[in-house]
Amino acid sequence: MVEAAGTLTAEHLRGRPGPLGRRGWGLWLVRRLCDQVLLDHPGGRSWLRLHMRSRPGPARPDEPASPNGSG
């Protein structure tokens, strides 16, 4: 995720979103969905690196149970 103006700061990542319809909800959502968010400023741009761990989802009814019994 890139912000070309390069004005994104760590404070923006820690902040609370404004009222509905205002700014900040996208970063709030990113923080809730991602396990890790890294901010860097190469070349005058703000770069966010978003990391999410893979978690197994619920088994579908038509899938056999996993061999290790967890699903």
N, C-alpha and C positions, 0 to 999 in steps of 0.2 A: 504494500500500500504506500503510495507516494503523495506527498503534498508539495507541489512545485514551489510555493512561496517560501518554504523553509521556516515557517514561523511556529510550528508545533513544538511544544515544550513538555517536559516531564510533568509540569504542573497541570497542563491540559489533560494528561492521562489520569491524574489523581482527582481532578475536579468532578463536581456533581453536574449533571445535565440541568439545563434551565427548564422552565415550564414547557409543557407539550407544545410542539410547533416551533420551539426555539432550538438553538444550537447545543451540541454536546451529546446528543443521544447516540450517535454513531460510535463515538469513543466509549461511551458507557457500555454499549452492546458488545463491542470488541473485548473490553475487559471482562465481561461476564462469560463470554463464549470461549475465550482463549486461556490456555494455561500459562502462557508467558507472552508478554508484549515488549519488544525491544525497540528503542528509539535511537536513530542515528541521523547525522546531518552531512552526508557526503555531497560534495558539489553544490552546497547551498540549498539542498532540498531536504525535506523531512521524510525519512524512510521509517516505516513501521514494519518490523518482522513479527509475524503472528505465528505462534506455535500452539498446536492442539495435539494432545495425546489421543491416540486411537483407543476407543472403548468399544467392546462388543455390544451390539444391540440385542434386543430380545429376539429369540428364535421365532421364525415364521412357523405357522401350524403345519405347513407341508414339508418342513425340513426335519430330518432325523436329529435326535439329540447329539451333542458333540461327544466324542469318545471319552473325554476326561470327566464327563458328567456335569459340566458347568454350562448348561444351556438347554 
